[in-house]
Amino acid sequence: MADVTQELMFEILKNLQQRFDKVDHAVSELRQDMLSIRGHLHNVQGDLNGIRSVCARIDDRFDRIETRLDLREFAEAAQKPLTP
């Protein structure tokens, strides 16, 4: 009877080992997926930083254009005669 219980225990342990191998494989796949997603997030963050810098440059250019237009309006106003 001791032989039967040892054989049963051996089968149970063998099944547990197979299950743990499957779990280990699934965890490694999930880790690879997570690393892939992390890489994509870094790429997206780099793209957003690039877009922000372009928007900042455009904003600076608009500020300079507005400043020039204000100066031009003052120059045109000085040349026109005042009409009451």
Order of alpha helices (4+ residues) and beta strands (2+ residues): alpha
